[in-house]
Amino acid sequence: MSENELPIPPETSMDPEAFELLRIWAANNEIHVALESGFGDSAKDFGVLVSDLMEHGARLYAERDGVSELAARKAIMKGIRERLAENKNLSGEIGE
């Protein structure tokens, strides 16, 4: 593990079938992603993963910034909406 990598969660060592799902790096002012395609059966399953990531992020930012988890969730959703609006290929296409 390099000094720039996060540690593997210790809980994963208890499950012999555990595997890495996602690796995200910030480099050159861009986000770079490696994604395990074997997770879930559909894009909807990926949505569940994204929702779980949002909850982890909300707890982290709530604790770090001294705000409620609800306020952190709202800020995350605002960021998501703004990012989608910037993406001309998705703007207006994402609905229910």
C-alpha positions, 0 to 999 in steps of 0.5 A, a space after each residue: 500500500 502506498 502512502 496515498 492509499 486508504 487502508 482496507 476496512 478491517 471488517 473485510 478480512 472476516 469475509 473470504 468472499 469480500 472484494 473491492 468494488 470501487 477505487 477513486 483517485 483525484 489526479 491532475 484536477 480530475 477524478 479517475 475511477 476503477 469500477 468492478 463490473 461484477 457488482 450487482 445485476 443491473 444499473 439499479 444496483 449501482 444506484 444502491 451503491 451510490 446511495 450507500 456512498 452518499 450516506 457514508 459521506 454524509 456521516 463523514 462531513 456531518 462529523 467533520 463540519 459539525 452539521 447534521 447528517 440531513 444538512 450534509 445529505 442536502 449539500 451532497 444532493 445539491 452537488 449531484 444536481 449541479 454536476 448533472 446540470 453541467 453535463 450536457 449529455 445528461 441535463 434534462 434526461 434524468 427523471 424518476 
